Amino acid sequence: MTPSQNAPLVDIAADHALAMPAHVEHSHLVVTDLPMVSQWYQRIMGLKPLETSASGETLGVGRRPLLTLTTAGNAAKAPRNAPGLFHTAFLVPNRQELGRWLAHAAHNNVRLQGASDHLVSEAIYLADPEGNGIEVYRDRPRIEWNFKTDGTVGMDTLPLNLQALYDEAPKDDWSGLADGTGIGHIHLQVSDIPEADAFFRDVLGLGLMARYPGASFFGSGKYHHHVAANIWNSRGAPKRQANMTGLSDYTIQYKNPAELAAALGKLDEMGISVSRNGTTYSVVDPWGIGLKLAA
């Protein structure tokens, strides 16, 4: 089951996360209860079924596939400290749409895990029924971001006033995430931060945009981050096993084939095996997480 590449975007600005030279296109989770989890993503997250197969289904917004869910008889629940997903981050078009989703979540008694103002964005956190982390967020206009002299961007974790966001939101019927929603970034649990810096910056070519204690944030085109990696639960953890639930793989889409070719060359230099299926290249990263690269 392969999602279509380059699905049309709706009202995407030139500095949008998905308009950058590289961006996260798609996420693939292995779950134990496929019907239940799929219904939850449809009802609570507002994703629509786009494609089904014997092993699972792909959900998305409009014609853009965002999330594939599959299951397997030998799937084993991943321990909390295993490398893999910290959260998949769904980027909505604006603050109004973030508030609209918040109102929908509140009216459906969805349990939230947190809400933060990151200076560059406003974010709400929760988890799906099998514990896979989710962020729903909106970006502030890039003119409001604070870029430092070293090229990194100022980020913080401050309280977000959910009551104000809810009060401002339209309370009309909610029919799903707005057209133009995409996966703005993916946040991973890894075993080692210097190794993550070497892989995402030096191999995949993403810029190191910010650091927190125990975490690095990597972005393309000066975006605050398309990929984040932390060791908060997973410091020194062994590689992820192939049959674990949670994040099976995710896709990074490059706009310039030369940048993809450069990344593939670096992977070859590192001795990391790459398999090809049409225009998509699949690897397993140093922590056992699947990664697909396409242009």
N, C-alpha and C positions, 0 to 999 in steps of 0.2 A: 504494500500500500504506500504509494509515493504521492505526496501532495504536489499539485501543480506549482511550478515556479512562476514568479513574476505576475501573480494575480493582481488585477488592477487595484490601485489605491484610490481613496476618495479624499479630495481636498488635503493632500499632503504637501506641506510647505517644504521649501528647499533645505531648511535646516532641521527637518523632522528626523527622528531616530531612524526611520525606515528609508530615508532618502540619502543616508550616508554611504560612503564607499563600501562599507560592509555592515551588515546588520543581522540580527537573529530572525530567522524566517519561520521557525517551526519547532515544536517540542513534542516528544513522544514519551508517554508514561506507560509503564506496565502496572496493571492493577489486578486485584484478586476478584472483585465483584464488578465486572464490566457494565452490566445493565444499570446497577445502582449508581456507579460513579458517573456514567454518561448522562443519566437523567439529572443528576445534581449539576453537572456543568451546563446542561441545557436550561434548567429551571433557575438556578442561582446566578450563574455567570452569563446566561443569555447567549451561549454559543449554539449554532445550528448544525445539524448533521449534514455533511457534504458528501461523504463516501463511506460505504460499508464493505466489509469483507468477512471471510470466515473467522478471522482472528481478532477483529476489532473494528473501530470506526474512526473517522476523522471529522472533527468539529471545527467550525470557523465562524467568521463574521462576513456577511456578504458572500463574495466568491473567494475570499482569502482563507485558506486552511491554516489553522493555528495550532491545533492540538490533536495528536493521534493517541487513542487509548487502545491498548491491546492487553490480552491476558494469556496465560499459559498454565498448563497443568502443574508444572514444576516450580511455579513462581513462589519465592520465599520472601517473607517480609524483611525488608532491609533494616538493620539495626540503626538506631538514632545517630550513631557516630560514623556510619559508613559514608564514604565519598558519594556524591550524587547531587540531588536537587536541594537547594535551600528555598528558593521560590522561583516560579515563573511569573514574570511581571507583564500584565496586560496594560498597555498604554492607551488611554482613552483620549479623544480629541481635545477636551478642554475641561475647565473646572465645573461647568454646568453638567457635563456628562458624568463626571466623578460624583457629583452630588446626586444625580439621578440614580446612579447605581447604588449609592449609599442608602437612599430612601427605599429602594427596592429591597436591599438587604435587611434594613430595619423592619420593614413591613412583613418580612418572612422570617424574622427572629434568627437571623444568621449570627453566629457567634464570631466576633472579630477578635483578632489577636493583638492588634495595635494600630496606631495611626501616627504618621510622622510628617513633619515639614522638613524636607532635606535641602531647603534653599533653592535648589534647581527644580524641585518637584514637590508635589503633595501626594502622599501614599497611604493606602489602607491595606492592612495585612490580615489574612485569614488562611485556613487550610481546607482542603477538600476532605471528604469523609474517610479517606485512607491516609490522611496526614501529609499529603503533598502540599508544600507551601505555595501561596499565591499572593501576589501584590497587584492591586488595582491602583493606577496612578495617572496623574496628568503632569505634564511638564510646564514650568513657567516659561515665558518667552526668553529666548536665549540672551536677549539684550539685558535681562535682569541677572544673568549668571555672573559670578565674580571669578574671572580667570586670573591666575597668579602669574608672576613673571617666569616661572619654570614651565608654564603651559598647562599645569593642572587646574582643576576647577574647585572652588570652595563648596564643600558640602558639609552638612551637619545633620543631627537627628534631634529635632525639636518637637514639642507637642503640636499636634494638629487639632484645631478646634472643630470637632465633628458636629457639634450642635449648630454652629454657624453654617457649616457646609450643608447640613441637612435643611436648615431653615431657608437657605437660598435656593434649594433645588426645586425644580418643577415636580409636582406630585401627580402628573398625569399618568396614564397607563404606560407601563414599562414593557417594551417588546423585545428587549435584548440589548447587548452592547452596540453602540453606535457604529455605523459605517465609518471606516477610517481607523478603527481600533486594530492594533497589532501587538505583537510581542516586542515591547520596547527593550527589554533586557532579560537575561537569565542569570540567576545568582546561584552559584555552586558551592558545595562543601568539598574541599580538597584536603590533602594531608600536609602540604608544605607551601608557604607563600613564596619563597624564592623560586621554587620549581614552577609555581603558577606564573610568576613574572616572566620567567624564561619562556614558558610555553605560549602564553597569550600575547605577550609583547614581541618577543624575539622570533618566534616561529610563525604565529598567525598574523603578526603585523598590526595588532591593535595598540593604541597609545595608552600608556599608564596615566589615567586621568585623576586618580585620587587614591589616598591610602587612609585606612582606619587601623587602629590596633588589631592585628590579626586578619586583615582583609585588604585586598587590592581591587581596584575598579578600572576596567579597560574599555576604551571606546574608540570608534572610528569617526573621523571627520570632526574631532573635538566634541563629540557627544559625551555627556557625563559618564555613561557606561552602557555598553551593550552586553558585557559579561562582567560579573563580579565573582570573586573567589574568596572564601574565608575558611579559617581553621577553628572557629569557635566551638564546634562540637567534634571536629574530626582531626585534630592535630595528630600527626603520626599514624593515622589509621591505615590498615592494609587496603589494597586495591578492592574496588567494588567487584562483586561476583556477578557473572552474566545473568543469573536467574533471579536476581533481586528485584523486588518491586520498586517503584519510583521511576526516576529518570533513566530511560533506556538510551536515548540519544536526543540531540538537538541539531539544528541546521544553521550554519552561517552562510549567508548569501553575499558574494562579492559582486560589485558592479563591473570591475575591471578584471578580465581574465588573466592579465599579467600579475595582478596581486595574488590571485589564487595560485597561479603557477609558482610564484615565489614561495608561498606557504608550503606547497607540495614539495618543492625542492628542499626546504628546511626539514620537513618531516622525513624525507629520504636520508638526509645527512644524519639525522638522529637515529636512523634505523627503525622508525615507526612504520609498520606495515600499513599500506593504503590499498583499498580495493575500489574498483570503479564500476558504476552502474549508469551507463549513459553519460550524462554531464555531471553526475554527482559522485563525489569521492568520500569514502567512509573510512574512519580511523577509530581507534580506541585510545583515549588520552592516557597520560601517565597514572591516572587514578581509577582506570577501568570504566570511564564514562564514554559512551558512544558519541561521536561527532561526525556530522556530514558537512562537507564543504562543496559549494556550487557557485557557478558564475553564469 
